[in-house]
Amino acid sequence: MLNRALRHADRKVLVIDCEVLNKSRSDSDVINGLATQTGYWPVFTWLNNATGLIDLASVGLIGQKTGLSSSVEQQQKEILEVVGNALKGVSYRYREIQRTKEVRKTLATQTEAKLKETMEKIQEGVYHDARIDAVAGTGVTSELGIGDERMTEKDVYRSNKPPKAVEKAIVKVEEVITSGKEKVQQQLDSTSQPEKENESEANKDGKLGAIGSIQGAVQGVVKEGKQGAEKLWSGAKGQLGLSPSPQQQPSHPVPEYPQKAEVADEIKALPVVVIKNYSTKNTFTDELVVVLAEWAAGLADGGLAHVVVMSDNRDNGRRLEKALPAKPLTSIAVADADPASALSFVQDKLDQYGVQTTLGKEQKLQIERLGGRSSDLESLCHKVRNGLSIEMAVEDIIARGVGELRKSAFGEEVEEGKTMRWSPQQVFFILKSLAKSTELPYYDVLLDFPFKGDEAALRSMEHAELISITTQEGRSSTIKPGRPVYRFVFERLVNDPIFRSVHDIALNEKAIASAEATIRACEEELLKLEQIRPLDSGILSSGATRQRADYLLKKIYEAETKVEKLENANALLKKSLKNP
C-alpha cells in the first residue's frame, strides 16, 4: 500500500529497512548495512579494530585512551547527519529547478506577448525597423531613416468606416431581419384569399386569428433580431477591447481565493524517508533504533523530510514519542483483513501459483481460523503449493505456532526464562484467559492478580508480539492475541493436560503466597490493635479499634478460604500428573 502511494507521489524516497539490519551479527555489519542503505561512502570499518587496539595499548601505558576511536552510536549519528544534509540538498535543488522553470515560463510568455505586439504593429503599419537606420546613417542623417513613417497608434489612419467586428454584427442583424420579413410575407400570402360575398362569422374569426398570428410573428422576429443584435454587439465590443456597460457588470464581485500551488510545491519539495520494520531483535541494533528515532524526529521537526515509520506493534512508537515529545505523532493502525478479503487473497494466490482448487465450506472455515494476517495466509498458500491440503496446512501452521510460543513465552531453558520481562504465571494467565475470550479488558487485567499494576510486563508481551493492545481515545482499551491464529494456538497449548496442570499449580502457588502474605499482614496489625485497645475503651470509646479488627478478621477469613481452596486444587492437579 505504501509502495503504491509513493509510486504515484513523484517524490524522492529513501528507504531504511531495519529487518536487514537486525540480521547483523556484529557492530561492523550494522554500520556497513546502514551505510549501504543510505548511500554513505566510504566506510572504513577496519579502522575501528585498529583504533580499538591503539586505545587498549594506550590505556595499558598511560592509563587513558587516545581518543582516536569512536563509539558505534557516534558513527551511526555521523552517517545519518551526512544523510540529513544530503536530504536538505534534495529539497534545495527541487526548489531551484521549480524556480528555473517558472522563470523560463515567464520569459516565454513575455516573448510571445512581445512577438504578438510586433505583429499587430506591422499589420497596422506603425512598426519601425531599426535596420533602416544603418542605411540612413547616424547622427542627424539618421532622421532620414524615419521619414514619414507612422511611429505610434495615433499615426494610424482611421477613416469613418466602422470596425470590422461592428460590420459583421450589422450584416448578421440584417440577415435575421430579412429572414423575418420573408416569414411575414409567406404568412400574409397564405391568408390573403379573395373575399366572398356571403362571408360567415366563422371566416371572419379565422381572418382575425390569422392577423393575430402575423402580428405575433412580426413581434417574434423583432425580438429575436433585437436579442441577436445585442449579443453580437457585446461580442464586437469584446473584440474591440471596450469595457462592458454597468448593467452587464455583476452586482457582487466574484471572490478570489488564494491558490494552493505554493503549498503543494513546498510539500513536493520534501523528500520521503521510510523506516520499515522499525524494531530491534538483537543487542547490536538496540542503539540504532534510538539513533534512528532521534534522527527522524530532527528531520520532521526541521521540515527537511516527510518521515514514515512502519512497525509491527504500537510499543515501538514510544521511542519516537520520546524523541519528539513536543508534537503529537500521526499514527495509522492497519488491521488484519476481514474473512471475505482473506478468502479472496488465498484464491488469487493459488491461481497465481497454478493450483486449481475450489474452496468448499470446510476449507473456508479452516482459512478463517488463520484470520487476516498476510504472513499466515502467504505461508498457507506456499504449503498448498508444495502439495499439502488446506486442512493439513492450517494444522501445520497451528502446530508450529505452539512450538514457537513455548519458546518465546516460557523459554526452553531456565536461563532464557530469567531474561524475560514477565513471569511464567503472568503469561499463562493471559493465554488461559484469551483461549476462552476473544479480548480482555486492559485495566481489569492490569489491576488484578497476577499483574497487580505491573504494566511493564504487558508492554513487554506486546513488544514480543504475544498480545496486541488496542487503544481508544489515546488510552489502552483491550487485550487481544498478537496474531489472529494465536487464539487457536492458545487453545491448543492450554488444552495440553500436562502443560496446563504444571502451570496451574505454579499459578495457584503464587496466589497462595499472596493470600498468606495478606494473612500475615492482618495478623501483625491485629497484634498492634490489641496494644492500643485500652485507649479506646470505656464509656466514651468510639469503637474504631473494634471496627478495624472486624475488617481485618474478615480479610483473614477470605484469604484463608482462598488458600484452602487453592491447596485442594493443587492436590488434585498433582494427582493428575502421576497418571499422564
C-alpha positions in Angstrom: 0.0 0.0 0.0 2.8 2.4 0.9 4.8 1.5 -2.3 1.7 2.2 -4.4 1.2 5.6 -2.8 4.9 6.5 -3.2 4.9 5.4 -6.8 2.2 8.0 -7.7 3.6 10.7 -5.5 6.5 11.7 -7.8 8.8 12.4 -4.8 12.3 11.4 -3.8 12.2 8.4 -1.4 14.9 7.0 1.0 14.1 3.6 2.5 15.8 2.2 5.6 14.9 -1.4 6.4 15.6 -2.4 10.0 14.8 -6.0 9.2 18.0 -6.3 7.2 20.0 -4.5 10.0 18.5 -6.9 12.6 20.2 -9.8 10.8 23.7 -8.3 11.6 26.0 -10.3 13.8 28.4 -7.5 14.7 28.6 -3.8 15.1 30.6 -3.5 11.9 27.8 -5.3 10.0 25.3 -2.8 11.4 27.4 0.2 10.2 28.0 -1.3 6.8 24.3 -2.2 6.4 23.2 1.4 7.4 25.8 2.9 5.0 24.7 0.7 2.1 21.0 1.5 2.5 21.6 5.3 2.8 24.3 5.5 0.1 27.0 6.7 2.6 30.5 6.1 1.2 33.3 5.4 2.0 33.2 3.3 5.2 36.4 2.1 6.9 35.1 -0.4 9.5 38.5 -2.0 9.8 39.8 1.2 11.3 37.6 0.6 14.3 39.5 -2.5 15.2 42.9 -0.7 14.7 41.9 2.3 16.8 40.5 0.0 19.4 43.8 -1.8 19.7 45.6 1.5 19.9 43.3 2.7 22.7 43.8 -0.6 24.6 47.6 -0.2 24.4 47.3 3.5 25.4 45.3 2.5 28.5 47.9 0.0 29.4 50.8 2.5 29.0 49.4 5.9 30.2 46.2 4.9 31.8 43.8 6.7 29.4 42.5 6.4 25.8 44.0 8.3 22.9 40.6 9.4 21.6 41.2 8.1 18.1 38.3 5.6 18.2 34.6 6.5 18.3 31.7 4.5 19.6 29.2 2.7 17.4 26.5 5.1 18.3 28.6 8.1 17.4 29.4 6.5 14.0 25.8 5.9 13.3 25.0 9.5 14.2 27.7 10.8 11.8 26.3 8.7 8.9 22.8 9.9 9.5 24.0 13.5 9.9 25.6 13.4 6.4 22.4 11.8 5.0 20.3 14.6 6.6 22.5 17.2 4.9 22.0 15.4 1.6 18.2 15.4 2.1 18.4 19.2 2.7 20.2 19.5 -0.6 17.5 17.5 -2.4 14.8 20.0 -1.2 17.0 22.9 -2.2 17.7 21.5 -5.7 14.0 20.8 -6.3 13.1 24.4 -5.4 15.8 25.7 -7.7 14.6 23.6 -10.5 11.0 24.8 -10.0 12.2 28.4 -9.8 14.1 27.9 -13.0 11.0 26.5 -14.7 8.9 29.5 -13.5 11.5 31.9 -14.9 11.6 30.2 -18.2 7.8 30.1 -18.4 7.6 33.9 -17.6 10.2 34.7 -20.2 8.4 32.6 -22.8 5.1 34.4 -22.0 6.8 37.8 -22.3 8.5 36.8 -25.6 5.2 35.6 -27.0 3.4 38.8 -25.9 6.2 40.9 -27.5 6.0 39.0 -30.7 2.2 39.4 -30.8 2.6 43.1 -30.2 5.1 43.4 -33.0 2.9 41.6 -35.5 0.0 43.9 -34.6 2.2 46.9 -35.2 3.3 45.5 -38.5 -0.4 44.9 -39.6 -1.3 48.5 -38.6 1.7 49.9 -40.2 3.3 51.5 -37.2 6.3 49.2 -36.8 9.7 50.8 -37.2 12.5 48.5 -38.5 15.8 49.7 -36.9 17.8 48.2 -39.7 16.8 51.2 -41.9 18.9 53.3 -39.5 22.1 51.6 -40.7 21.2 52.6 -44.3 20.3 56.2 -43.5 23.4 56.8 -41.3 23.9 58.0 -37.8 23.6 61.3 -36.1 21.5 64.0 -37.9 21.2 61.9 -41.0 19.7 59.1 -39.1 16.4 61.0 -39.1 16.1 60.2 -42.8 15.6 56.6 -41.7 12.3 57.6 -40.2 10.9 59.9 -42.7 7.1 59.9 -42.8 6.6 56.6 -41.0 3.7 56.1 -38.7 5.5 55.5 -35.3 2.6 55.3 -32.8 -1.0 54.3 -32.7 -2.0 57.9 -33.1 -0.5 58.0 -36.5 -2.7 55.1 -37.8 -5.1 56.3 -40.5 -8.6 55.8 -39.2 -11.5 56.6 -41.6 -15.1 56.9 -40.7 -15.6 53.4 -41.7 -16.8 51.3 -38.6 -14.6 48.4 -37.4 -14.9 45.0 -38.9 -16.5 43.5 -35.8 -19.3 46.0 -36.0 -19.7 45.5 -39.7 -20.1 41.8 -39.1 -22.7 42.4 -36.4 -24.7 44.7 -38.7 -24.6 42.1 -41.5 -25.9 39.4 -39.2 -28.7 41.6 -37.9 -29.7 42.4 -41.4 -29.8 38.7 -42.3 -32.1 38.0 -39.3 -34.4 40.9 -40.2 -34.6 39.8 -43.9 -35.4 36.2 -42.9 -38.1 37.6 -40.6 -39.6 39.6 -43.4 -39.8 36.6 -45.7 -41.7 34.6 -43.0 -44.2 37.5 -42.5 -44.8 37.7 -46.3 -45.4 34.0 -46.5 -47.9 34.3 -43.7 -49.7 37.1 -45.5 -49.8 35.3 -48.8 -51.4 32.2 -47.2 -54.2 34.3 -45.6 -54.9 36.8 -48.4 -57.6 35.0 -50.4 -60.4 36.7 -52.4 -63.3 37.7 -50.2 -66.6 36.0 -50.9 -69.9 37.8 -51.0 -71.6 35.6 -48.4 -68.8 35.5 -45.8 -69.7 33.8 -42.5 -68.9 34.8 -39.0 -66.5 31.8 -38.6 -64.5 33.0 -41.6 -64.2 36.5 -40.1 -62.9 34.9 -36.8 -60.4 32.9 -38.8 -59.1 36.0 -40.6 -58.8 37.8 -37.2 -56.8 34.9 -35.9 -54.5 35.0 -39.0 -53.9 38.7 -38.4 -53.0 38.0 -34.7 -50.6 35.2 -35.8 -49.0 37.6 -38.3 -48.6 40.2 -35.5 -47.1 37.6 -33.2 -44.6 36.5 -35.9 -43.6 40.1 -36.5 -43.0 40.7 -32.8 -41.0 37.5 -32.6 -38.8 38.5 -35.5 -38.2 41.9 -33.9 -37.5 40.4 -30.5 -35.2 37.8 -32.0 -33.4 40.5 -34.0 -33.0 42.7 -31.0 -31.6 39.9 -28.9 -29.3 38.8 -31.7 -28.1 42.4 -32.2 -27.4 42.9 -28.5 -25.5 39.6 -28.4 -23.5 40.4 -31.5 -22.8 43.9 -30.3 -21.5 42.6 -26.9 -19.1 40.3 -28.8 -18.0 43.2 -31.0 -17.3 45.4 -28.0 -15.3 42.5 -26.5 -13.2 42.2 -29.7 -12.7 46.0 -29.7 -11.5 45.9 -26.0 -14.3 48.2 -24.8 -15.5 47.9 -21.1 -19.0 46.5 -20.6 -21.8 48.7 -19.5 -22.7 49.0 -15.8 -25.8 46.9 -16.4 -23.7 44.0 -17.6 -21.2 44.1 -14.7 -22.0 41.7 -11.9 -23.7 43.3 -8.9 -21.5 41.3 -6.4 -17.7 40.9 -7.0 -16.6 37.3 -7.5 -14.4 36.3 -4.6 -10.8 35.4 -5.4 -9.3 32.6 -3.3 -5.6 32.2 -2.9 -4.0 29.4 -4.9 -2.6 26.4 -3.1 0.1 25.8 -5.7 2.8 27.2 -3.4 1.8 24.9 -0.6 1.8 21.9 -2.9 5.2 22.8 -4.3 6.6 23.0 -0.8 5.2 19.6 0.1 6.5 18.1 -3.1 10.0 19.6 -2.4 10.3 17.5 0.7 11.8 14.0 0.2 10.2 11.0 1.9 12.1 8.9 4.4 10.6 5.5 5.0 11.9 3.4 8.0 10.5 -0.1 7.6 10.2 -2.8 10.2 11.2 -0.4 13.0 12.2 -2.7 15.8 15.2 -4.3 17.5 15.7 -8.0 17.7 19.3 -8.3 18.9 21.8 -6.3 21.1 23.6 -4.9 18.1 20.6 -2.8 17.0 19.4 -1.5 20.4 21.3 1.7 20.0 20.4 2.0 16.3 16.7 2.3 16.8 17.2 5.1 19.4 19.5 6.9 17.0 17.0 6.5 14.1 14.2 7.8 16.3 16.2 11.0 17.2 17.3 11.5 13.6 13.7 11.0 12.2 12.4 13.5 14.8 15.0 16.0 13.8 14.1 15.7 10.1 10.4 16.1 10.8 10.8 18.9 13.3 13.2 20.8 11.0 10.9 20.4 7.9 13.6 18.6 6.0 11.7 15.5 5.1 8.4 13.7 5.4 9.1 10.7 7.7 7.1 7.5 7.6 7.8 4.8 10.2 6.4 1.3 9.8 6.3 -1.0 12.8 4.6 -4.3 13.8 3.4 -3.1 17.2 2.5 0.1 18.9 5.1 -0.3 21.6 7.9 0.7 19.2 6.2 4.1 18.6 7.0 5.1 22.2 10.7 5.6 21.2 9.5 8.1 18.6 7.3 9.9 21.1 10.3 10.2 23.5 12.4 11.7 20.7 9.7 14.2 19.7 7.8 15.0 22.9 6.5 18.4 21.9 4.5 17.3 18.9 1.9 14.5 18.6 2.5 11.7 16.1 0.1 10.9 13.3 -0.5 7.2 13.5 -2.5 4.9 11.3 -3.4 1.5 12.6 -3.6 -1.2 9.9 -5.8 -4.1 10.9 -5.9 -7.6 9.6 -8.1 -8.4 6.6 -11.7 -9.4 7.0 -12.7 -13.1 6.2 -14.0 -12.2 2.7 -10.8 -10.4 1.8 -8.7 -13.3 3.3 -10.5 -15.9 1.1 -10.1 -13.7 -2.0 -6.4 -13.3 -1.2 -5.9 -17.1 -0.9 -7.8 -17.8 -4.0 -5.9 -15.3 -6.0 -2.5 -16.5 -4.7 -3.4 -20.2 -5.5 -4.4 -19.1 -9.0 -1.1 -17.4 -9.5 0.7 -20.5 -8.3 -1.2 -22.6 -10.8 -3.1 -24.6 -8.1 -6.5 -25.4 -9.4 -8.8 -25.8 -6.3 -12.3 -24.9 -5.3 -12.7 -23.7 -1.8 -15.5 -25.7 -0.1 -17.3 -24.8 3.1 -15.0 -26.8 5.3 -11.9 -25.3 3.7 -13.3 -21.8 4.1 -13.8 -22.4 7.8 -10.2 -23.6 8.1 -8.9 -20.5 6.4 -11.0 -18.3 8.7 -9.1 -19.8 11.6 -5.9 -18.1 10.4 -7.6 -14.7 10.4 -6.5 -12.0 8.0 -2.7 -11.8 8.8 -0.9 -11.7 5.4 2.1 -13.6 6.6 0.0 -16.6 7.8 -2.0 -16.6 4.5 1.2 -16.5 2.5 2.5 -19.5 4.5 -0.7 -21.3 3.8 -0.5 -20.7 0.1 3.1 -21.9 0.0 2.2 -25.1 1.8 -0.7 -25.8 -0.5 1.6 -25.1 -3.5 4.0 -27.8 -2.1 1.3 -30.4 -2.1 -0.5 -30.1 1.3 -4.2 -29.8 1.5 -5.7 -26.7 3.1 -6.7 -28.6 6.3 -3.2 -30.1 6.7 -1.6 -26.7 6.0 -3.7 -24.9 8.6 -3.0 -27.7 11.2 0.7 -27.4 10.5 0.7 -23.6 11.0 -1.1 -24.0 14.4 1.3 -26.8 15.5 4.3 -24.6 14.6 2.8 -21.7 16.4 2.5 -23.9 19.6 6.2 -24.7 19.4 7.2 -21.1 18.8 5.0 -19.9 21.7 6.5 -22.4 24.1 10.0 -21.0 23.3 9.1 -17.3 23.1 6.7 -17.0 26.0 8.1 -19.6 28.5 11.7 -20.3 27.4 13.1 -23.7 26.8 15.7 -23.3 29.4 15.9 -21.8 32.9 18.3 -19.1 31.8 16.0 -18.0 29.0 13.1 -17.7 31.4 15.2 -15.4 33.7 15.8 -12.9 30.9 12.1 -12.4 30.1 10.4 -9.4 31.5 7.3 -11.3 32.6 6.8 -14.3 34.8 5.5 -17.6 33.5 2.4 -17.2 35.7 1.6 -13.9 34.1 1.9 -15.1 30.5 0.0 -18.3 31.3 -2.9 -16.3 32.8 -3.1 -14.2 29.6 -3.0 -17.3 27.4 -5.6 -19.1 29.5 -8.0 -16.1 29.5 -7.6 -15.4 25.8 -8.3 -19.1 25.0 -11.8 -18.5 26.4 -12.5 -15.0 25.1 -11.5 -13.0 22.0 -10.4 -10.0 24.1 -9.9 -8.9 27.7 -10.4 -5.5 29.4 -7.0 -4.0 29.8 -7.3 -2.3 33.2 -9.2 -5.2 34.7 -6.2 -7.5 33.8 -3.7 -4.9 34.9 -5.1 -4.4 38.4 -6.0 -8.0 39.2 -3.8 -10.9 40.1 -1.1 -11.9 38.9 -0.1 -8.5 37.5 -1.2 -6.1 40.3 -0.2 -3.0 38.4 2.8 -4.4 36.6 2.2 -2.6 33.3 5.8 -3.3 32.1 5.0 -7.0 31.8 2.1 -6.3 29.5 4.1 -3.9 27.4 6.9 -6.5 27.0 4.4 -9.1 25.9 3.1 -6.6 23.3 6.7 -5.9 22.1 7.3 -9.7 21.7 4.0 -9.8 19.6 2.4 -12.3 22.0 -0.5 -9.9 22.6 -1.9 -6.8 20.9 -3.2 -3.9 23.0 -5.8 -1.7 21.3 -6.4 1.9 22.2 -9.5 4.1 22.4 -9.2 7.9 22.6 -5.5 7.6 23.4 -5.7 5.1 26.3 -5.3 1.4 26.4 -8.6 -0.4 26.0 -8.5 -4.2 25.3 -6.0 -7.0 25.0 -6.1 -9.4 22.0 -3.9 -12.1 20.7 -0.8 -10.9 18.8 -1.9 -12.7 15.7 -5.4 -14.0 14.8 -4.2 -17.6 14.7 -2.8 -17.3 18.2 -6.3 -17.8 19.6 -6.3 -21.4 18.4 -2.6 -21.7 19.4 -3.5 -20.6 22.9 -6.4 -23.1 22.9 -4.1 -25.9 21.8 -1.5 -25.0 24.4 -3.9 -24.7 27.2 -5.7 -27.9 26.4 -2.5 -29.9 26.9 -3.3 -31.5 30.3 0.3 -31.8 31.5 1.3 -28.3 30.5 -1.9 -26.9 31.9 -1.5 -28.7 35.2 2.1 -27.7 35.7 1.3 -24.0 35.1 -1.9 -24.1 37.1 0.0 -25.4 40.1 2.6 -22.6 39.7 -0.2 -20.0 39.3 -2.0 -21.3 42.4 1.1 -21.4 44.5 1.7 -17.7 43.6 -1.9 -16.9 44.6 -1.4 -18.9 47.8 1.7 -16.9 48.6 -0.1 -13.6 48.0 -3.0 -14.7 50.3 -0.7 -15.9 53.0 1.1 -12.5 52.9 -2.2 -10.8 53.3 -3.0 -13.0 56.3 0.4 -12.3 58.0 -0.1 -8.5 57.5 -3.5 -8.7 59.0 -2.3 -10.7 62.0 0.5 -8.2 62.7 -2.0 -5.3 62.6 -4.3 -7.2 65.0 -1.5 -7.5 67.5 -0.9 -3.8 67.3 -4.7 -3.1 67.8 -4.6 -5.3 70.9 -2.0 -3.0 72.4 -4.0 0.2 71.7 -7.4 -1.2 72.6 -7.3 0.1 76.2 -7.1 3.6 74.8 -10.4 3.1 73.0 -12.4 1.6 75.9 -14.8 2.9 78.4 -18.0 4.9 78.2 -16.5 7.5 75.8 -15.0 4.9 73.4 -15.6 5.3 69.6 -15.3 1.7 68.7 -12.8 2.3 66.0 -10.4 -0.4 67.1 -13.3 -2.9 67.2 -14.4 -1.9 63.7 -10.9 -2.2 62.3 -10.4 -5.6 64.0 -13.6 -6.9 62.5 -12.5 -5.8 59.0 -9.1 -7.5 59.4 -10.7 -10.7 60.7 -12.9 -10.7 57.6 -9.9 -10.4 55.3 -8.2 -13.2 57.1 -11.2 -15.4 56.7 -11.5 -14.7 53.0 -7.7 -15.2 52.4 -7.8 -18.5 54.4 -10.7 -19.8 52.5 -8.9 -19.0 49.2 -5.8 -20.7 50.4 -7.7 -23.9 51.4 -9.4 -23.9 48.0 -6.2 -23.5 46.0 -4.4 -26.1 48.2 -7.2 -28.6 47.4 -7.0 -27.7 43.6 -3.2 -28.3 43.7 -3.6 -31.6 45.3 -5.9 -32.8 42.5 -3.6 -31.4 39.9 -0.6 -33.2 41.3 -2.5 -36.5 41.3 -3.2 -35.9 37.6 0.5 -35.6 36.9 1.1 -39.1 38.3 -1.2 -40.6 35.7 -0.4 -38.7 32.4 
